[in-house]
Amino acid sequence: MPNEVLLSLSDISKTYTMGEVKVEALKSTSLEIYRGELLVILGPSGSGKSTLLNLIGGIDTPSSGQMLFGQQLLSNGREKALTRYRRQEVGFVFQFYNLIADLTAAENVALAAELVAEPLAVDDVLRDVNLWERQDHFPSQLSGGEQQRVAIARAMVKSPPLLLCDEPTGALDYETGKMVLRLLRDIQKNHASTVIIVTHNTAIADMADRVLRMRSGLVAEIVINENPLPPERIEW
Amino acid sequence: MTILTRRLFRTIQAGRGQFLALVLIVTLGVIIYIGMSSSYNNLSRSQQQFYQDYAFADYTFQVVKAPESIVARVEALPGVLNASGRIQKDVPIIKEGQERITGRLTGYSLPMENELNRLHLLSGRQLEPTASGKVAVLLDPQYARANLLAPGQDMEIIADGKKVSLAVIGTATSPEFIYPMKDAGSLFPEPERFGILMLSQLQAQQILGLPGQINQLLVDLAPGVDEEKIKEQVEKILAPYGNITSYPRKDQSSHLVLQAELDGIKLFALTLPFIFFLVAAGIQFIILTRLIRSQRLPIGVMKALGFDNCRIMWHYTSYGLAVGLVAAILGTGLGIALTAVLNNLYAQFFNLPNMTNEINFRVVLYSFLITSLVGIASGFFASRSVIRINPAEAMRTQPPSSGRRTPLESWYWFWQQLSSSWKMSLRSIFRNRGRFAVSVLGIISSVVLLVFSCFSLDATDYLMNQNFEQINRYDYMIRFTEPVKYSEILDWTRWNEVQRMEPMMEVPVKLHAGGESKDEVLLGMTPSNRLKRVYDKLGQERQIPEEGILLGKRVADKLGLQVGDEVVVETTLGIGPSRSSRLTIMGINEPMTGSGSYVSLATANSLLEEQELASAVLLKLDAARMPSVENRLQEMSRVASVSSPARERETFEQLMGTTTTSIAIMILFAGLLGLAIIYNSSVMTFNERQRELASLRVLGYSRGEVSGLLRKETWMQALLGIALGLPAGKAAGAAYIASASTELYSFPVIIYPRTYFIVAGLALFFVWIGQQLAIRKVERLDMVEALKNQD
């Protein structure tokens, strides 16, 4: 179990104002995230798991509390610092892929590669996700699983220490979902990346190093999984 | 209020920026439409009313002098309703400081009831039918204002070789003096240096030494008669009384200018607003098409609930109607304000009494009809896509919009050089070709309007430069009351101040060829003249032939003459008998202003069977000593007027001040059009790609980089629109010139290279503002929110 702290959150909370209603999506939460671990965040809809992921990914800012990436303070909401953080440290994978419709698979990956000084080779990454032959296809010409693999390749090409996945298998069938999970596991192992998967599919927890359960905006429990299963052996 | 109406208001509220941008474009169109149409109606109605109430003559005949009894003979001709005889003669006015300028002394038979070209008193008191006592004079208001003359003051003129003092009793105007210009050679009125002096006929005859005589005959014709036939009959009656020139109302200089202005306003009223309406219709069509595409789900739900196609189509069409109605309301208010501004402007230019300043309700009604129609039409065509939406399909998630390769990608090397964001923008443009085309067309319209606004400045600047720097290089032109022998004034060249002196002889003639004839004034100058040159409208210098004639193009066309042909020249100078000669046409000249016919000084004299006669001289002086010469000249009795190009230029530049206002308004309107187009196009792109833009932000693209992506598309629209708009603007200018060239001017289509840069700069500036307004949305883009909603 690796134990170098990559990111630490202390007393983080997030309150949304929707019209005249205030919604406390995340209540005071403290958490440490370690380099190279695979963390699965579980919880029902509205439990605050996506909010937590968005805060970790720097696409949202906390209402209160402190968030440190190494020595870097992220919680003060400084736009430039957050952009740089997302650019260099974070890869994001969404349930609905969010690829750019006007770019081919390879171009979608290259788009991210253009952002960093030393990206991985686009071709290599596409080979890793087994899409090298389909690299000239546009998103509308790819299946859901293929689109999600392009999204993963796009996140990977920057070689970020932190790969965040919001329901990565939510829109995929069983077989394709498993393939995507295998890919995420390989990335974690081969690139020593920290991978965080948010899901409401409890079965996925079996492949995690640590499992974080959320309920009503609070961390209900954190369980360390001494013997993570390979994704091939997970059933749901 | 039905629920759908309420929903419409919410849709408008949610996209209020776009709604307002559309309203802005249509409003600009309505303002121009109402402003121009009402001005046209007001000006045109005032003109017709004035012409009718004050009996503007159909034809004017000029003789040397004739007894008053001749009027009755002309009046007796069948087809002639009314005829008036009068005295009209240009005389020198001696201003304070001895400066000499020209007054057009005009006599009026009193009482005036049955006379033609009657006077309308503007201030002071009316003329009285008395020959005794001090000579009373009414002035045209511009002259009175420019020379600070008020009733009770005196002025001096030279009439019949003697100084005469006139008592100013007021100001007046007449249909022929709505726009008082000295002659066809003038570029613009010069109220400081030219005035209309209106006297009683008796007093005019007396001071000019022409008792019982007239030199002008005005004729009113019965409707539908053969003008040419009556003209010949009148000319036959007038033939024994000196040489004749005659012109119909349509060639009268004041009418010509007013009519040209009216034609211009009408043309603008019927074209400009529709450019705005068409651009708005195109953009509205695209906004609604996009809106409907993005609202597939609610449309599907509405259909599932049982709303029929018509109801839903009307829901979206009424968005267009709302744009039209709001714009018509705003535009009407502002259009009425513009009408008032234009009316004020015209009141300064034209002596039109009782200028109507009415709100034309028909024009307002038309505005509402046109804008509603534009709104409904574009709404209807856009909302037809509602029919194709199937409720069951609509409620399912939509597949990603299909990316497609562009033709540009066949240039593999070029394509490989592009960054991903360029590839995105280019593919998006090709995918949304229709929208891109509408925006580009809109920008083209905006640029055309900008070029068009600036073009008139260039054309006048060019005209002025040619006139004052190339053509007229003298310091003073001195016109004599009667032609003089050049040898008699040759001693002027011995004055210390005079560097150079050149004679000039103006010969009014009738040119005859192939059964047609045309009045013309030939300008006789020594071919080696240096102080006044001849240039055609393209800026080419023309040589005055030693023998034969350099003929003006307009006359040549009218008479069907070409180089090498012969033309019969009949002199109509007010002195001596008329003489006919034949001249060979050595060249055809198309000048920017004036008629453009020239002969050598020797030829001019030989036409008159005279020698060494000059009607004017041009002087080039030692700059430091100019005032002393002017004073000396002003005191000479034979000097009719002293004119100076430098002073004319000053007058002109003051006159241009008012034009600048309207040009500034045009530039603003054109710019706002461009701004609204770019704003809309940017917002549409933003709305459509919000999700993609948000995912770029998640990837680590900064706000600036994401905005840059949006900007790329609008810059491409703008640059393409500007590149196409500049030549299109020039073409529009040329088309306008072709339709608007009058007897007075023939402008070349001159647009300075500098102007293209200025226009491009202005267009880019407005485009940039439009972008900035839209880009604020990127600043506020909420990544979490944008990525959460799948459709």
Contacts between the chains, C-beta under 8 A, distances in Angstrom:
chain1	res1	chain2	res2	distance
A	54	B	783	7.9
A	54	B	784	5.3
A	57	B	698	7.1
A	59	B	697	7.3
A	59	B	698	5.4
A	59	B	783	4.3
A	59	B	784	6.0
A	59	B	787	7.9
A	60	B	783	7.3
A	60	B	784	5.1
A	79	B	703	7.1
A	80	B	702	7.5
A	83	B	697	7.7
A	83	B	700	6.3
A	83	B	701	7.6
A	83	B	702	4.7
A	83	B	703	7.6
A	84	B	700	7.6
A	86	B	697	7.7
A	86	B	698	6.4
A	86	B	699	7.1
A	86	B	700	4.2
A	87	B	699	7.5
A	87	B	700	2.7
A	87	B	701	7.7
A	88	B	700	7.1
A	90	B	700	7.4
A	92	B	695	8.0
A	92	B	698	4.9
A	92	B	699	7.3
A	94	B	695	7.6
A	94	B	787	6.3
A	96	B	790	5.1
A	98	B	691	6.3
A	98	B	692	7.3
A	98	B	694	7.7
A	98	B	695	4.0
A	98	B	698	7.8
A	98	B	787	6.2
A	99	B	400	7.1
A	99	B	695	7.8
A	100	B	403	7.9
A	100	B	424	6.0
A	100	B	692	5.1
A	100	B	695	7.3
A	100	B	696	7.6
A	101	B	400	4.8
A	101	B	401	4.7
A	101	B	402	7.0
A	101	B	403	4.8
A	101	B	692	7.0
A	102	B	403	4.7
A	102	B	423	7.2
A	102	B	424	4.7
A	102	B	427	3.9
A	102	B	428	5.2
A	102	B	431	6.9
A	103	B	403	6.6
A	103	B	420	6.1
A	103	B	423	6.3
A	103	B	424	5.8
A	103	B	427	7.5
A	104	B	403	7.1
A	107	B	420	5.5
A	107	B	423	6.0
A	110	B	420	5.4
A	111	B	420	4.0
A	111	B	421	7.5
A	111	B	424	7.9
A	111	B	696	7.6
A	111	B	699	7.1
A	112	B	699	5.1
A	112	B	700	7.7
A	114	B	419	6.4
A	114	B	420	6.0
A	115	B	699	6.5
A	115	B	700	5.0
A	115	B	701	6.9
A	116	B	700	7.9
A	138	B	402	6.5
A	138	B	403	3.5
A	138	B	404	7.1
A	139	B	400	4.9
A	139	B	403	6.5
A	140	B	399	6.1
A	140	B	400	5.1
A	140	B	401	7.0
A	140	B	402	3.9
A	140	B	403	6.2
A	141	B	402	7.8
A	154	B	699	7.2
A	158	B	699	8.0
A	158	B	700	7.4
